[in-house]
């Protein structure tokens, strides 16, 4: 783990190092992470103020995991999303979490346009849109 620690400090982690971490004793991994945190940021604790925006409650996956399975059928417009972001910023938010189901019309292009519009209008961090969502979107587009 010492060699991975040194590589981490230098920013030279490799895929082989990552696999070693995945396969390591979890407590050794936790200890390494704590050492890195201490070295990089010390004991300062920070946080973000965020707001979750559920841009739709519709989903064609029907996995039963999230609340989107109880669809009442809404999908926010870009203008409504921007309005929610404006309100969040006014409350001090620094991050927006975008949530929503997988729908036929919410394609990769849709999300690229939405993100571009958000970033053009606001200096705010975005969180959301997992690789799984795009994978399922592409699967259901075929």
C-alpha positions as CSV (number, residue, x, y, z in Angstrom):
1,X,0.0,0.0,0.0
2,X,2.9,2.3,0.6
3,X,3.8,2.4,-3.1
4,X,0.1,3.3,-4.0
5,X,0.2,6.0,-1.3
6,X,3.2,7.6,-3.0
7,X,1.7,7.3,-6.5
8,X,-1.5,8.9,-5.2
9,X,0.4,11.9,-3.7
10,X,2.2,12.3,-7.1
11,X,-1.0,11.8,-9.1
12,X,0.3,8.7,-10.8
13,X,-2.2,6.0,-10.0
14,X,-2.5,3.3,-12.6
15,X,-5.2,0.8,-13.5
16,X,-3.1,-1.9,-11.8
17,X,-3.0,0.2,-8.6
18,X,-6.7,0.6,-8.7
19,X,-7.2,-3.1,-9.0
20,X,-4.9,-3.7,-6.1
21,X,-7.1,-1.3,-4.0
22,X,-10.3,-3.0,-5.1
23,X,-8.9,-6.4,-4.0
24,X,-7.2,-5.2,-0.8
25,X,-8.3,-5.6,2.8
26,X,-11.0,-2.9,3.3
27,X,-9.4,-1.7,6.5
28,X,-6.1,-1.2,4.7
29,X,-7.9,0.7,2.1
30,X,-9.7,2.9,4.7
31,X,-6.4,3.5,6.4
32,X,-4.8,4.6,3.1
33,X,-7.7,6.9,2.3
34,X,-7.5,8.5,5.7
35,X,-3.7,9.0,5.3
36,X,-4.3,10.6,1.9
37,X,-7.0,12.8,3.2
38,X,-4.8,13.9,6.1
39,X,-1.9,14.7,3.7
40,X,-4.0,16.5,1.1
41,X,-6.6,18.5,3.1
42,X,-5.7,17.9,6.7
43,X,-8.6,17.9,9.2
44,X,-10.7,20.6,7.5
45,X,-14.2,19.5,6.9
46,X,-16.2,21.0,4.1
47,X,-19.7,20.4,2.6
48,X,-21.8,21.5,-0.3
49,X,-25.3,22.9,-0.3
50,X,-27.3,21.2,-2.9
51,X,-30.8,20.7,-4.1
52,X,-32.3,17.7,-5.8
53,X,-34.3,18.4,-8.9
54,X,-36.6,15.5,-10.1
55,X,-36.9,16.5,-13.7
56,X,-39.4,13.7,-14.4
57,X,-41.1,11.0,-12.6
58,X,-41.6,8.8,-15.7
59,X,-39.4,5.8,-16.4
60,X,-39.6,3.0,-18.9
61,X,-37.2,0.7,-16.9
62,X,-39.7,-0.3,-14.3
63,X,-37.0,-1.6,-11.9
64,X,-39.0,-0.9,-8.8
65,X,-36.0,0.7,-7.1
66,X,-36.9,4.4,-7.1
67,X,-40.0,6.5,-6.7
68,X,-40.3,6.9,-10.4
69,X,-42.2,3.7,-10.5
70,X,-45.2,5.6,-9.0
71,X,-45.4,7.9,-11.9
72,X,-48.0,10.7,-12.0
73,X,-46.5,11.6,-15.4
74,X,-44.7,14.9,-15.1
75,X,-41.6,16.1,-17.0
76,X,-40.2,19.5,-16.2
77,X,-39.4,21.9,-19.1
78,X,-36.0,23.4,-19.4
79,X,-37.5,26.7,-18.2
80,X,-38.9,25.1,-15.0
81,X,-35.5,23.4,-14.3
82,X,-33.7,26.8,-14.7
83,X,-36.3,28.4,-12.4
84,X,-35.6,25.7,-9.7
85,X,-31.9,26.3,-10.1
86,X,-32.3,30.0,-9.7
87,X,-34.3,29.5,-6.5
88,X,-31.7,27.0,-5.2
89,X,-28.9,29.5,-5.9
90,X,-30.9,32.2,-4.0
91,X,-31.0,29.8,-1.0
92,X,-27.2,29.3,-1.2
93,X,-27.0,26.1,-3.2
94,X,-23.6,25.4,-4.9
95,X,-24.6,22.0,-6.4
96,X,-27.6,20.7,-8.3
97,X,-28.5,17.0,-8.3
98,X,-30.5,16.1,-11.4
99,X,-32.8,13.0,-11.0
100,X,-35.2,11.4,-13.4
101,X,-36.2,8.2,-15.0
102,X,-35.2,6.9,-18.4
103,X,-37.7,8.1,-21.1
104,X,-37.5,7.8,-24.9
105,X,-37.4,11.6,-25.4
106,X,-34.7,12.3,-22.8
107,X,-31.8,11.2,-25.0
108,X,-28.1,11.8,-24.7
109,X,-28.6,14.9,-26.9
110,X,-31.4,16.1,-24.6
111,X,-29.1,15.9,-21.6
112,X,-26.2,17.5,-23.4
113,X,-28.4,20.4,-24.4
114,X,-29.8,20.7,-20.9
115,X,-26.4,20.7,-19.3
116,X,-25.1,23.2,-21.8
117,X,-28.1,25.5,-21.0
118,X,-27.6,25.2,-17.3
119,X,-23.8,25.9,-17.5
120,X,-24.4,28.8,-19.8
121,X,-26.8,30.4,-17.4
122,X,-25.4,29.4,-14.0
123,X,-22.0,28.8,-12.4
124,X,-23.1,25.8,-10.4
125,X,-21.8,22.2,-10.0
126,X,-23.9,19.4,-11.5
127,X,-24.3,15.9,-10.0
128,X,-26.3,13.2,-11.7
129,X,-26.8,11.2,-14.9
130,X,-25.0,8.0,-14.2
131,X,-23.4,5.8,-16.9
132,X,-26.1,3.3,-16.1
133,X,-28.8,5.8,-17.1
134,X,-27.2,6.3,-20.5
135,X,-26.6,2.6,-21.0
136,X,-30.3,1.9,-20.3
137,X,-31.3,4.8,-22.5
138,X,-29.4,3.5,-25.4
139,X,-30.6,0.0,-24.9
140,X,-34.3,1.1,-25.0
141,X,-33.7,3.3,-28.0
142,X,-33.0,0.3,-30.2
